[in-house]
Amino acid sequence: MEVDLFADGSLDMDDASLANLDLVLGAFHSALRAKDDQTERYLAALRQPRLHVLAHPKARMYGRRVGLVADWRRVFAEAARLGKALELDATVWRQDLDVELATLARSEGVRWFSIGSDAHRAQELELLPFGMATAALAGISREQILNYQPVDFVRSWGNGSAR
């Protein structure tokens, strides 16, 4: 399930409900036009124990907003340290992470990525190849993409035993 990440990095769902989920993606959906550095916001979110995947991390949308500003090296190093995954959002108006940031994430030690469509209708599932292309161009191997892993592996990864 994708949950909202509040400005302080907390999740918008109670812990008991989150505990029943195999995989929790978190994304910022408010204060997305902030111009100041949001690094601490990201670090607080990544430190949430129930969060597995940081979804559409930069929160950009072409023609609408440029996305949040952060010290991406610090954000990605923390994601790597905590064993969190980053989403490669394949929606053409997001492409978030882009190739440059996905490459930086990989070089900072992020091991796991997921490819998401951010689909709001069935036709948007056809955009998944954009995420696959981002992974390929960023040097992210198939073995690092949760979508390509068996369901049992993803469940054990979500429980922390495979991170």
C-alpha positions in Angstrom: 0.0 0.0 0.0 1.2 3.5 -0.7 0.7 5.8 2.3 1.2 9.5 2.7 4.3 10.8 4.4 3.6 13.8 6.5 5.9 16.8 6.7 7.6 15.4 9.8 8.3 12.1 8.0 5.6 10.1 9.9 3.2 7.8 8.1 -0.5 8.6 7.8 -1.7 5.2 9.0 -1.6 3.7 12.5 1.1 1.1 13.4 -1.4 -1.7 14.0 -2.8 -1.4 10.4 0.7 -1.0 8.9 1.8 -4.2 10.7 -0.7 -6.2 8.6 0.8 -5.1 5.3 3.5 -7.0 3.4 4.9 -3.9 1.8 4.5 -0.2 2.6 5.4 2.5 0.1 5.5 6.0 1.4 5.3 9.2 -0.6 5.1 12.9 0.1 1.8 14.3 -1.2 1.8 17.7 0.6 4.1 20.8 0.7 5.6 19.7 -2.6 6.5 23.1 -3.7 8.8 23.8 -0.8 12.0 25.5 -2.0 14.1 25.0 1.1 16.2 21.9 1.7 14.0 18.9 2.7 16.8 16.5 3.6 15.7 16.1 7.3 12.1 15.4 6.1 13.4 12.5 4.0 15.7 11.2 6.7 12.8 11.1 9.2 10.6 9.2 6.7 13.3 6.7 5.9 13.7 6.0 9.7 10.1 4.9 10.0 10.3 1.2 10.7 7.2 0.3 8.8 8.3 2.1 5.6 9.8 -0.2 3.0 9.9 1.8 -0.2 10.2 5.6 -0.7 7.8 6.3 -3.6 8.4 8.9 -6.3 11.1 10.4 -4.1 11.6 13.8 -5.7 7.8 14.4 -6.1 8.3 16.3 -9.4 5.8 16.5 -12.2 6.8 18.0 -15.5 5.1 21.3 -16.2 3.6 21.4 -12.6 6.4 21.4 -10.1 10.1 20.9 -10.1 10.2 18.6 -7.1 11.7 18.8 -3.7 15.3 19.8 -2.9 17.5 17.6 -0.7 21.0 16.5 -0.1 20.4 13.4 -2.2 23.7 11.8 -1.3 22.7 11.9 2.4 19.2 10.7 1.6 20.4 7.8 -0.5 23.1 6.9 2.0 20.5 6.7 4.7 18.2 4.6 2.6 21.2 2.2 1.9 22.1 2.1 5.6 18.6 1.2 6.6 18.0 -1.3 3.7 15.1 0.7 2.2 14.1 0.6 -1.4 13.6 3.5 -3.7 10.9 3.6 -6.4 11.6 4.3 -10.0 8.2 5.9 -11.0 7.6 5.1 -14.6 4.9 7.6 -15.2 6.2 9.8 -18.1 5.3 13.1 -16.3 7.2 12.0 -13.2 10.2 9.8 -14.2 11.1 10.0 -10.6 13.8 9.0 -9.9 15.4 10.2 -13.1 18.5 8.4 -14.5 20.9 10.8 -12.8 19.4 10.4 -9.3 18.9 6.7 -9.8 22.6 6.4 -10.7 23.5 8.4 -7.6 21.3 6.2 -5.4 23.0 3.1 -6.7 26.5 4.6 -6.2 25.5 5.6 -2.6 24.8 1.9 -1.9 21.0 1.6 -2.3 20.6 -2.0 -3.0 16.8 -2.3 -3.7 14.5 -0.5 -6.1 11.0 -1.0 -7.2 9.4 0.0 -10.5 6.0 1.6 -10.1 3.5 2.8 -12.6 1.7 5.3 -10.3 -1.2 4.2 -12.5 -4.6 5.8 -11.9 -6.1 3.9 -14.7 -5.3 0.6 -16.5 -3.7 2.1 -19.6 -1.0 3.7 -17.5 0.4 0.3 -16.7 1.8 0.4 -20.2 4.3 3.0 -18.9 6.3 0.4 -16.9 9.0 0.1 -19.6 10.0 3.7 -18.8 11.0 2.6 -15.3 12.8 -0.5 -16.7 14.7 1.8 -19.0 15.7 4.1 -16.1 17.0 1.1 -14.2 19.0 -0.1 -17.2 20.5 3.4 -17.9 21.4 3.8 -14.2 23.2 0.5 -14.1 20.6 -1.1 -11.7 20.6 -4.8 -12.2 17.5 -6.9 -12.5 18.5 -8.6 -9.3 18.1 -5.3 -7.4 14.5 -4.7 -8.5 11.9 -6.0 -6.1 9.4 -6.4 -9.0 11.5 -9.2 -10.4 11.8 -11.1 -7.1 9.6 -14.0 -6.1 6.7 -13.0 -3.9 8.1 -15.0 -0.9 11.4 -13.1 -1.2 9.6 -9.7 -1.2 7.6 -10.7 1.8 10.7 -11.8 3.7 12.5 -8.6 2.6 9.5 -6.6 3.9 9.8 -8.4 7.2 13.5 -7.5 7.4 14.9 -11.0 7.1 16.2 -10.5 3.6 17.6 -7.0 3.9 
